Amino acid sequence: MSTSRNRRVPLPALAAATALLLPLAACSSSSGTGTSGDAQRLRVVMAFPPAQAMSPYGDDAVTLSRLAVVEGLTTLDRNGAAKPSLATSWKRDDATTWTFTLRDAVFQDGSKVGPEDVVRSLTAAGKASPLPRVLSDTALRATAVGPDTVRIVTGAADPLLPQRLANPSLAILSAGAYEGGKANPAGHATGPFTLTRVKGAVAATLERNADYWGGKAKAPGVDVTFVADGTARANALRTKAVDVAEYVPISQASLLGDSFVHEFPSARTNGLSLNTAHGVFADPAMRAAAREAIDSKALVDGVYEGRADAGQGLLGPGVPWAAGQRTAPTGRAAAAGRDEVAKTGETVLATYTNRPELPEVATLVQQQLEKRGFTVKQVVRDYAQLEADALAGKYDAFIQARNTLLDTADPASYLASDFTCDGSFNISQLCDRRVDTAIGKAASPAGTDERHRAEMTAEAAVLGTDALVPLVHERFVQGYDDARVHGVALDPMERTLITADTRRG
């Protein structure tokens, strides 16, 4: 395993990456119109190609949001609090009823944004198959109640509704978006850039929305290329084939140099999930021994080259309010000694290749566990080949990078899905009534400060079980030359990248 800070790119990999640059150059040279504005168009290479033809109801919704194409009734600030977007204000009428007042805005096709558009868009999202994750634990019913007013009723009390409505899958689209039987955001959204062309999973073209309610974008358009290979994205930036490269791999960051590398805390926590229901880690003393074996700083230095933060809890620096309200875990078991650990059988540790650092993390974690006396076997595959088995509890330990602010930009949904008895993403197989009670209390407060305090109490309860050992908190690395490109958004929640203020020059 290479742990050198200045990793060299093998020649075969470099050749493959160079080959991938050809479509980038073709895209940037052919998408313009020959006007003087072409020189100011942004060229962006993104890591994840469209998976659902830019449908707003799956992961492509985040891509549309990161490219400033779609908007919802609300948006989020750095702390995850809801701010006005297509709605200028809102009020909670009772536990399940909210009223939203719309701003004066038009869609990219020229039609005016009205209450009926909000009703149509939210209703379509609620009927989509598969259902957007943000609606998996609630139901919404929207009704037009005035020329600029919408009433939204939830199936149960939902204090996070304003944050929920900022999710890209709940973007508001015009009537024309639904004429083909599917929601098509191209030309029918409200963002500062209009999606005008999608070339499969290869490229997309955006043009400036001249009628954007927030003022014209500073760039006349954006030419987007999708390249999964991280080395190719870094090389495209290095050779100035693109202006912005999304998610530069850690191994390439030091090769690019500080002027091209912009790192910032993310809401992702990379953790070691321990199977609390079956195998060696069903014993709390063994889980405690595993926790004591982990050296987070060695992972930060050896794998992430200093571009990550040591594990602090479930929520790291990308959730800025968490550190000030963190409480110590309680009820932890005493750790088993090395001799006792050595008597256990083989421990299966799994992780996936989709995030290039995780296999290296697994190797170091294996060494740390073996030093404590565990016998460890690794399973490393593509995530799609592992997820079902991980959720079924077929591994003793599982390393994953988890976005803790997924869907509602509040950790309550993450805590419930990952650590409750009925959680839908409970890889650790944890079922602890004390934890369930703490997480239940975290989901109900309407006040932000009160909810945050309850969430940190729930975090302490989870950590007290040692069901998950925090390893590191990732930092995202976005690439652009800060002497040539300005206004790129560095968003810990991964929803924003290009904005109306992003520009060259």
TAGI-V509150 format. One record per helix or strand. SS is the DSSP state (2 for helix, 1 for strand). FROM is the first residue (numbers start at 0). TO is the last residue. If there is no record, write none. Layout:
# TAGI-V509150
SS	FROM	TO
SS	FROM	TO
This chain:
# TAGI-V509150
2	10	29
2	35	39
1	41	45
2	59	65
1	73	75
1	81	83
1	86	91
1	96	101
1	105	105
1	111	111
2	114	126
2	132	134
1	139	145
1	148	153
2	160	163
2	167	169
2	174	177
1	192	198
1	202	207
1	220	225
2	229	237
1	243	244
2	249	255
1	260	273
2	279	281
2	283	292
2	295	301
1	307	309
2	321	324
2	337	341
1	345	351
2	357	371
1	374	380
2	382	390
1	396	402
2	410	418
2	432	441
2	447	464
1	467	479
1	484	485
1	502	503
